[in-house]
């Protein structure tokens, strides 16, 4: 369940509320649906895939980032996960307490901290990611291959455009 109202009811209420305002309804609908879809996806995955492993979406994303990049500095892990450094600290403390993540000082600068997965977390990711991916496949099953490619390309364009506007586009070498 995503909320009290269906998507159609919400869209109708928004249209009524905004009647007469000079706004770009297409842009509003695209971003609103993107936000709503992200919430629905997150909730679905937390209920169906992650709950059995007592993982939140944020914890999963942090595990994913560290799994992909092996040793990763905390500031880069937070950025890649799309969370603040303080949120990352709490998530890493929880994951570390569960024996899934290790912290260690950066060999070149003791003020910086590197994250890595424990062998237990690597086994968990090897087991859990195929199941997670099967739910990703289910989530986009209503899209044709062409629709999926267009959707993915469109999301990349939005991300790159906003990163350029905000001056947050990643540098070529994230380890510098």
LOBATI-547927 format. One record per atom (N, C-alpha, C, CB): residue in one letter; chain; atom name; x, z, y. Coordinates in steps of 0.05 Angstrom, whole numbers. Glycine has a CB too. Layout:
// LOBATI-547927
A;A;CA;X;Z;Y
...
// end
This chain:
// LOBATI-547927
X;A;N;17;0;-24
X;A;CA;0;0;0
X;A;C;18;0;25
X;A;CB;-19;24;0
X;A;N;12;-18;43
X;A;CA;29;-20;67
X;A;C;18;-5;91
X;A;CB;33;-49;73
X;A;N;-7;0;91
X;A;CA;-19;14;114
X;A;C;-49;13;112
X;A;CB;-10;1;140
X;A;N;-62;23;132
X;A;CA;-91;25;132
X;A;C;-105;-2;135
X;A;CB;-100;43;154
X;A;N;-91;-21;148
X;A;CA;-104;-47;154
X;A;C;-89;-70;140
X;A;CB;-104;-51;184
X;A;N;-104;-90;133
X;A;CA;-93;-114;121
X;A;C;-78;-130;143
X;A;CB;-114;-132;108
X;A;N;-61;-149;134
X;A;CA;-47;-166;153
X;A;C;-67;-180;171
X;A;CB;-29;-186;139
X;A;N;-88;-191;159
X;A;CA;-109;-206;175
X;A;C;-122;-188;195
X;A;CB;-129;-217;156
X;A;N;-129;-163;188
X;A;CA;-142;-145;206
X;A;C;-123;-138;229
X;A;CB;-150;-119;192
X;A;N;-98;-134;223
X;A;CA;-78;-127;243
X;A;C;-75;-151;263
X;A;CB;-51;-120;231
X;A;N;-72;-175;252
X;A;CA;-69;-198;269
X;A;C;-93;-202;288
X;A;CB;-65;-224;252
X;A;N;-118;-197;277
X;A;CA;-142;-199;294
X;A;C;-142;-178;316
X;A;CB;-167;-196;276
X;A;N;-135;-153;309
X;A;CA;-134;-132;329
X;A;C;-114;-138;351
X;A;CB;-128;-105;316
X;A;N;-91;-148;343
X;A;CA;-70;-155;362
X;A;C;-80;-177;381
X;A;CB;-44;-163;348
X;A;N;-92;-197;369
X;A;CA;-102;-220;385
X;A;C;-123;-210;406
X;A;CB;-115;-241;367
X;A;N;-140;-192;397
X;A;CA;-160;-181;416
X;A;C;-147;-164;438
X;A;CB;-180;-164;400
X;A;N;-127;-148;430
X;A;CA;-113;-131;450
X;A;C;-98;-148;470
X;A;CB;-94;-112;435
X;A;N;-87;-170;462
X;A;CA;-69;-186;479
X;A;C;-84;-209;493
X;A;CB;-46;-196;463
X;A;N;-109;-211;488
X;A;CA;-125;-233;500
X;A;C;-121;-233;530
X;A;CB;-155;-229;493
X;A;N;-113;-257;540
X;A;CA;-110;-261;568
X;A;C;-81;-255;578
X;A;CB;-128;-243;583
X;A;N;-64;-243;562
X;A;CA;-37;-238;571
X;A;C;-20;-263;567
X;A;CB;-25;-214;555
X;A;N;-2;-268;586
X;A;CA;15;-292;584
X;A;C;39;-287;566
X;A;CB;25;-301;613
X;A;N;35;-288;540
X;A;CA;56;-283;521
X;A;C;60;-306;502
X;A;CB;51;-257;506
X;A;N;82;-307;489
X;A;CA;88;-327;469
X;A;C;78;-316;442
X;A;CB;119;-334;468
X;A;N;55;-323;434
X;A;CA;42;-313;410
X;A;C;58;-321;385
X;A;CB;14;-322;408
X;A;N;69;-345;385
X;A;CA;84;-354;362
X;A;C;109;-336;357
X;A;CB;93;-383;365
X;A;N;123;-330;378
X;A;CA;147;-313;376
X;A;C;139;-285;368
X;A;CB;162;-312;403
X;A;N;117;-275;380
X;A;CA;107;-248;373
X;A;C;99;-247;343
X;A;CB;83;-241;391
X;A;N;85;-267;334
X;A;CA;76;-267;306
X;A;C;100;-269;287
X;A;CB;57;-291;301
X;A;N;120;-285;294
X;A;CA;143;-288;277
X;A;C;158;-262;274
X;A;CB;162;-310;288
X;A;N;164;-249;297
X;A;CA;179;-223;296
X;A;C;162;-201;284
X;A;CB;188;-216;324
X;A;N;136;-200;291
X;A;CA;119;-180;279
X;A;C;117;-183;249
X;A;CB;91;-182;291
X;A;N;114;-208;239
X;A;CA;113;-212;210
X;A;C;140;-206;197
X;A;CB;104;-240;204
X;A;N;162;-212;211
X;A;CA;188;-206;200
X;A;C;191;-176;196
X;A;CB;210;-217;219
X;A;N;183;-161;216
X;A;CA;185;-132;215
X;A;C;167;-121;193
X;A;CB;177;-119;243
X;A;N;142;-130;192
X;A;CA;123;-121;172
X;A;C;133;-128;144
X;A;CB;95;-133;176
X;A;N;143;-153;140
X;A;CA;153;-161;114
X;A;C;177;-144;106
X;A;CB;162;-191;115
X;A;N;195;-137;124
X;A;CA;218;-120;118
X;A;C;208;-93;108
X;A;CB;236;-117;142
X;A;N;188;-82;121
X;A;CA;177;-56;112
X;A;C;165;-58;85
X;A;CB;158;-46;132
X;A;N;149;-79;80
X;A;CA;136;-83;54
X;A;C;157;-86;32
X;A;CB;117;-107;54
X;A;N;177;-102;37
X;A;CA;199;-106;17
X;A;C;213;-80;12
X;A;CB;219;-128;27
X;A;N;220;-66;33
X;A;CA;234;-40;29
X;A;C;218;-21;13
X;A;CB;241;-28;57
X;A;N;193;-17;20
X;A;CA;175;1;5
X;A;C;172;-7;-24
X;A;CB;148;3;18
X;A;N;168;-33;-29
X;A;CA;166;-43;-56
X;A;C;190;-36;-73
X;A;CB;161;-74;-56
X;A;N;214;-42;-62
X;A;CA;238;-38;-77
X;A;C;244;-8;-81
X;A;CB;262;-50;-62
X;A;N;237;9;-62
X;A;CA;241;38;-65
X;A;C;223;48;-88
X;A;CB;235;53;-39
X;A;N;198;38;-89
X;A;CA;179;47;-109
X;A;C;185;36;-137
X;A;CB;151;39;-101
X;A;N;193;11;-139
X;A;CA;195;-2;-164
X;A;C;223;-3;-177
X;A;CB;185;-30;-162
X;A;N;243;-5;-161
X;A;CA;270;-8;-172
X;A;C;287;17;-167
X;A;CB;284;-32;-160
X;A;N;286;27;-143
X;A;CA;305;48;-135
X;A;C;297;76;-142
X;A;CB;310;46;-106
X;A;N;271;81;-144
X;A;CA;260;108;-149
X;A;C;271;120;-175
X;A;CB;230;108;-149
X;A;N;273;103;-195
X;A;CA;282;113;-222
X;A;C;311;123;-220
X;A;CB;280;90;-242
X;A;N;325;115;-199
X;A;CA;353;123;-196
X;A;C;356;142;-172
X;A;CB;371;98;-192
X;A;N;334;151;-162
X;A;CA;333;169;-139
X;A;C;349;158;-115
X;A;CB;344;197;-146
X;A;N;345;133;-110
X;A;CA;359;120;-87
X;A;C;339;111;-66
X;A;CB;375;95;-97
X;A;N;346;115;-41
X;A;CA;331;105;-19
X;A;C;341;76;-14
X;A;CB;334;123;7
X;A;N;326;62;2
X;A;CA;335;35;10
X;A;C;363;37;24
X;A;CB;315;22;29
X;A;N;366;56;42
X;A;CA;390;58;57
X;A;C;414;64;39
X;A;CB;388;79;79
X;A;N;410;82;20
X;A;CA;431;89;1
X;A;C;438;64;-16
X;A;CB;422;112;-18
X;A;N;418;49;-24
X;A;CA;423;24;-39
X;A;C;440;5;-23
X;A;CB;396;11;-47
X;A;N;432;1;2
X;A;CA;447;-18;19
X;A;C;476;-9;23
X;A;CB;433;-21;47
X;A;N;481;17;26
X;A;CA;508;27;29
X;A;C;523;22;3
X;A;CB;508;57;36
X;A;N;511;28;-20
X;A;CA;524;22;-46
X;A;C;530;-7;-48
X;A;CB;506;31;-69
X;A;N;512;-24;-40
X;A;CA;515;-53;-42
X;A;C;539;-62;-25
X;A;CB;490;-68;-32
X;A;N;540;-52;0
X;A;CA;562;-60;18
X;A;C;589;-51;7
X;A;CB;558;-47;46
X;A;N;591;-27;-3
X;A;CA;616;-17;-14
X;A;C;623;-32;-40
X;A;CB;615;14;-19
X;A;N;603;-39;-56
X;A;CA;607;-54;-80
X;A;C;618;-82;-74
X;A;CB;581;-56;-96
X;A;N;607;-95;-54
X;A;CA;616;-122;-47
X;A;C;644;-121;-36
X;A;CB;597;-134;-26
X;A;N;650;-102;-18
X;A;CA;676;-102;-4
X;A;C;697;-84;-16
X;A;CB;671;-94;24
X;A;N;692;-71;-38
X;A;CA;711;-51;-50
X;A;C;717;-30;-29
X;A;CB;737;-66;-59
X;A;N;742;-27;-22
X;A;CA;750;-8;-1
X;A;C;740;-19;26
X;A;CB;780;-2;0
X;A;N;724;-3;40
X;A;CA;714;-12;66
X;A;C;715;12;85
X;A;CB;685;-24;64
X;A;N;724;7;109
X;A;CA;725;28;129
X;A;C;696;36;136
X;A;CB;741;19;154
X;A;N;692;62;142
X;A;CA;665;72;148
X;A;C;652;57;171
X;A;CB;666;101;154
X;A;N;666;51;192
X;A;CA;654;38;215
X;A;C;644;10;207
X;A;CB;673;36;238
X;A;N;658;-4;189
X;A;CA;650;-30;180
X;A;C;626;-28;160
X;A;CB;673;-45;167
X;A;N;627;-7;144
X;A;CA;605;-2;125
X;A;C;579;3;140
X;A;CB;611;21;106
X;A;N;580;19;161
X;A;CA;556;24;177
X;A;C;546;-1;190
X;A;CB;562;45;199
X;A;N;564;-17;201
X;A;CA;556;-42;214
X;A;C;543;-61;193
X;A;CB;580;-55;227
X;A;N;556;-65;170
X;A;CA;546;-83;150
X;A;C;519;-73;139
X;A;CB;566;-85;127
X;A;N;515;-47;137
X;A;CA;490;-36;127
X;A;C;468;-35;149
X;A;CB;494;-8;117
X;A;N;476;-40;174
X;A;CA;456;-40;196
X;A;C;447;-13;203
X;A;CB;433;-57;188
X;A;N;465;7;201
X;A;CA;458;35;207
X;A;C;479;47;225
X;A;CB;455;52;181
X;A;N;472;69;237
X;A;CA;491;83;255
X;A;C;513;97;238
X;A;CB;477;103;273
X;A;N;535;103;251
X;A;CA;556;117;237
X;A;C;547;145;228
X;A;CB;581;120;254
X;A;N;530;158;244
X;A;CA;520;184;237
X;A;C;501;183;213
X;A;CB;506;198;260
X;A;N;485;162;211
X;A;CA;468;158;188
X;A;C;485;153;163
X;A;CB;448;135;193
X;A;N;505;137;167
X;A;CA;523;131;144
X;A;C;536;157;134
X;A;CB;545;111;153
X;A;N;544;175;152
X;A;CA;556;200;144
X;A;C;538;215;125
X;A;CB;564;216;168
X;A;N;513;217;133
X;A;CA;494;232;116
X;A;C;489;218;89
X;A;CB;467;234;130
X;A;N;487;192;89
X;A;CA;482;177;64
X;A;C;507;180;46
X;A;CB;476;147;70
X;A;N;530;177;58
X;A;CA;555;179;42
X;A;C;558;207;31
X;A;CB;580;171;59
X;A;N;551;227;46
X;A;CA;553;255;36
X;A;C;535;258;12
X;A;CB;545;275;58
X;A;N;511;247;13
X;A;CA;493;248;-10
X;A;C;504;233;-34
X;A;CB;465;237;-2
X;A;N;513;208;-29
X;A;CA;524;192;-51
X;A;C;549;204;-63
X;A;CB;530;163;-41
X;A;N;565;216;-46
X;A;CA;590;229;-55
X;A;C;582;253;-73
X;A;CB;607;238;-31
X;A;N;562;269;-64
X;A;CA;553;291;-80
X;A;C;542;283;-107
X;A;CB;532;306;-65
X;A;N;532;259;-109
X;A;CA;521;249;-135
X;A;C;543;235;-151
X;A;CB;498;229;-129
X;A;N;568;235;-141
X;A;CA;590;223;-155
X;A;C;590;193;-155
X;A;CB;589;232;-184
X;A;N;579;181;-134
X;A;CA;577;152;-132
X;A;C;597;139;-112
X;A;CB;549;144;-125
X;A;N;605;154;-92
X;A;CA;623;143;-71
X;A;C;645;163;-67
X;A;CB;607;138;-45
X;A;N;669;151;-61
X;A;CA;692;168;-54
X;A;C;701;161;-26
X;A;CB;716;164;-75
X;A;N;710;181;-11
X;A;CA;722;177;15
X;A;C;752;183;12
X;A;CB;709;195;37
X;A;N;768;168;28
X;A;CA;796;174;29
X;A;C;807;164;56
X;A;CB;812;161;6
X;A;N;828;177;64
X;A;CA;840;169;90
X;A;C;852;141;88
X;A;CB;862;190;98
X;A;N;850;126;109
X;A;CA;862;100;111
X;A;C;893;104;110
X;A;CB;854;84;137
X;A;N;907;88;93
X;A;CA;936;92;90
X;A;C;952;87;116
X;A;CB;946;75;68
X;A;N;941;70;133
X;A;CA;956;63;158
X;A;C;947;80;182
X;A;CB;951;35;164
X;A;N;925;95;179
X;A;CA;915;111;202
X;A;C;897;132;191
X;A;CB;900;93;223
X;A;N;907;156;190
X;A;CA;893;179;178
X;A;C;866;186;192
X;A;CB;910;203;178
X;A;N;862;175;216
X;A;CA;837;181;230
X;A;C;814;163;219
X;A;CB;840;176;260
X;A;N;822;142;206
X;A;CA;801;123;194
X;A;C;796;131;165
X;A;CB;811;94;197
X;A;N;772;126;157
X;A;CA;763;133;130
X;A;C;754;108;114
X;A;CB;741;154;130
X;A;N;763;106;89
X;A;CA;755;85;72
X;A;C;736;95;51
X;A;CB;780;72;58
X;A;N;717;78;44
X;A;CA;697;84;23
X;A;C;702;66;-1
X;A;CB;668;81;34
X;A;N;698;77;-24
X;A;CA;699;62;-49
X;A;C;680;73;-69
X;A;CB;728;61;-61
X;A;N;672;57;-88
X;A;CA;654;66;-109
X;A;C;669;80;-131
X;A;CB;637;43;-120
X;A;N;656;99;-143
X;A;CA;667;112;-167
X;A;C;662;94;-191
X;A;CB;656;141;-171
X;A;N;675;98;-213
X;A;CA;669;82;-237
X;A;C;639;85;-245
X;A;CB;686;91;-261
X;A;N;628;109;-241
X;A;CA;599;113;-247
X;A;C;582;95;-230
X;A;CB;592;143;-242
X;A;N;589;93;-204
X;A;CA;573;76;-186
X;A;C;576;46;-193
X;A;CB;581;80;-157
X;A;N;600;38;-202
X;A;CA;604;11;-210
X;A;C;586;4;-234
X;A;CB;634;5;-217
X;A;N;585;23;-253
X;A;CA;567;18;-276
X;A;C;538;17;-268
X;A;CB;571;41;-297
X;A;N;530;34;-249
X;A;CA;503;34;-239
X;A;C;497;7;-226
X;A;CB;498;57;-219
X;A;N;514;-3;-209
X;A;CA;510;-28;-196
X;A;C;509;-51;-216
X;A;CB;532;-33;-175
X;A;N;526;-51;-236
X;A;CA;525;-72;-256
X;A;C;499;-71;-271
X;A;CB;549;-68;-276
X;A;N;488;-48;-275
X;A;CA;462;-45;-289
X;A;C;439;-51;-271
X;A;CB;459;-17;-301
X;A;N;439;-41;-247
X;A;CA;416;-41;-229
X;A;C;413;-68;-214
X;A;CB;418;-19;-209
X;A;N;435;-81;-207
X;A;CA;432;-105;-190
X;A;C;416;-127;-204
X;A;CB;459;-115;-183
X;A;N;420;-133;-230
X;A;CA;403;-153;-242
X;A;C;373;-147;-240
X;A;CB;411;-157;-272
X;A;N;366;-121;-244
X;A;CA;338;-114;-241
X;A;C;329;-117;-212
X;A;CB;334;-84;-250
X;A;N;346;-109;-193
X;A;CA;340;-112;-165
X;A;C;335;-142;-159
X;A;CB;363;-100;-147
X;A;N;353;-158;-169
X;A;CA;351;-187;-164
X;A;C;326;-199;-176
X;A;CB;375;-201;-174
X;A;N;317;-189;-199
X;A;CA;292;-199;-211
X;A;C;269;-193;-192
X;A;CB;288;-187;-239
X;A;N;270;-170;-178
X;A;CA;249;-164;-159
X;A;C;251;-181;-134
X;A;CB;250;-134;-152
X;A;N;276;-188;-126
X;A;CA;280;-207;-104
X;A;C;267;-233;-111
X;A;CB;310;-211;-98
X;A;N;271;-242;-136
X;A;CA;259;-267;-145
X;A;C;228;-266;-144
X;A;CB;268;-274;-174
X;A;N;217;-243;-153
X;A;CA;188;-239;-152
X;A;C;178;-240;-123
X;A;CB;180;-213;-165
X;A;N;193;-228;-105
X;A;CA;185;-225;-77
X;A;C;182;-252;-64
X;A;CB;205;-208;-61
X;A;N;198;-272;-71
X;A;CA;197;-298;-59
X;A;C;184;-319;-76
X;A;CB;225;-307;-52
X;A;N;171;-310;-98
X;A;CA;159;-329;-117
X;A;C;138;-347;-105
X;A;CB;148;-313;-141
X;A;N;125;-338;-84
X;A;CA;104;-354;-72
X;A;C;115;-377;-56
X;A;CB;86;-337;-54
X;A;N;141;-378;-52
X;A;CA;154;-399;-36
X;A;C;165;-421;-54
X;A;CB;176;-388;-18
X;A;N;162;-446;-46
X;A;CA;175;-468;-61
X;A;C;205;-466;-56
X;A;CB;164;-496;-52
X;A;N;221;-481;-71
X;A;CA;250;-481;-66
X;A;C;256;-490;-38
X;A;CB;264;-500;-86
X;A;N;242;-511;-28
X;A;CA;246;-521;-1
X;A;C;238;-500;20
X;A;CB;230;-547;4
X;A;N;215;-486;15
X;A;CA;207;-465;34
X;A;C;227;-443;34
X;A;CB;179;-454;25
X;A;N;237;-435;11
X;A;CA;257;-414;9
X;A;C;282;-421;25
X;A;CB;264;-407;-20
X;A;N;291;-446;22
X;A;CA;315;-454;36
X;A;C;310;-454;66
X;A;CB;324;-483;27
X;A;N;287;-464;75
X;A;CA;280;-464;103
X;A;C;278;-436;114
X;A;CB;254;-479;108
X;A;N;266;-418;99
X;A;CA;263;-390;107
X;A;C;290;-377;110
X;A;CB;246;-375;86
X;A;N;307;-381;91
X;A;CA;334;-369;91
X;A;C;350;-380;115
X;A;CB;349;-374;65
X;A;N;349;-406;119
X;A;CA;363;-418;141
X;A;C;353;-408;168
X;A;CB;361;-449;140
X;A;N;327;-405;170
X;A;CA;314;-395;195
X;A;C;323;-367;201
X;A;CB;284;-397;193
X;A;N;323;-350;180
X;A;CA;332;-322;185
X;A;C;361;-321;193
X;A;CB;329;-305;159
X;A;N;378;-338;181
X;A;CA;407;-339;189
X;A;C;409;-347;219
X;A;CB;422;-358;172
X;A;N;393;-366;227
X;A;CA;394;-376;255
X;A;C;386;-353;274
X;A;CB;376;-400;259
X;A;N;365;-338;267
X;A;CA;357;-315;284
X;A;C;380;-295;286
X;A;CB;331;-302;273
X;A;N;391;-288;263
X;A;CA;413;-268;262
X;A;C;436;-278;279
X;A;CB;422;-263;233
X;A;N;445;-302;275
X;A;CA;468;-312;290
X;A;C;462;-315;320
X;A;CB;477;-339;279
X;A;N;438;-323;327
X;A;CA;431;-325;355
X;A;C;431;-298;369
X;A;CB;403;-338;358
X;A;N;419;-278;356
X;A;CA;419;-251;369
X;A;C;446;-239;369
X;A;CB;399;-233;354
X;A;N;462;-243;349
X;A;CA;490;-232;349
X;A;C;506;-245;372
X;A;CB;504;-237;322
X;A;N;501;-271;377
X;A;CA;515;-284;399
X;A;C;505;-273;425
X;A;CB;510;-315;397
X;A;N;479;-271;429
X;A;CA;467;-260;454
X;A;C;477;-232;459
X;A;CB;437;-260;452
X;A;N;478;-216;438
X;A;CA;486;-188;441
X;A;C;516;-183;442
X;A;CB;474;-171;419
X;A;N;531;-204;436
X;A;CA;560;-201;435
X;A;C;569;-184;411
X;A;CB;571;-188;460
X;A;N;553;-184;389
X;A;CA;559;-168;366
X;A;C;567;-185;342
X;A;CB;536;-151;359
X;A;N;572;-211;346
X;A;CA;580;-228;324
X;A;C;606;-217;313
X;A;CB;583;-258;333
X;A;N;608;-215;286
X;A;CA;632;-204;274
X;A;C;657;-220;281
X;A;CB;629;-203;244
X;A;N;679;-206;283
X;A;CA;705;-219;287
X;A;C;713;-233;260
X;A;CB;727;-199;296
X;A;N;731;-251;262
X;A;CA;740;-265;238
X;A;C;751;-246;216
X;A;CB;761;-286;245
X;A;N;767;-226;224
X;A;CA;779;-207;205
X;A;C;768;-179;211
X;A;CB;810;-207;207
X;A;N;748;-170;195
X;A;CA;736;-144;200
X;A;C;754;-120;194
X;A;CB;711;-141;184
X;A;N;778;-125;183
X;A;CA;796;-103;176
X;A;C;816;-97;199
X;A;CB;811;-108;150
X;A;N;813;-111;221
X;A;CA;832;-106;243
X;A;C;820;-89;264
X;A;CB;842;-133;255
// end
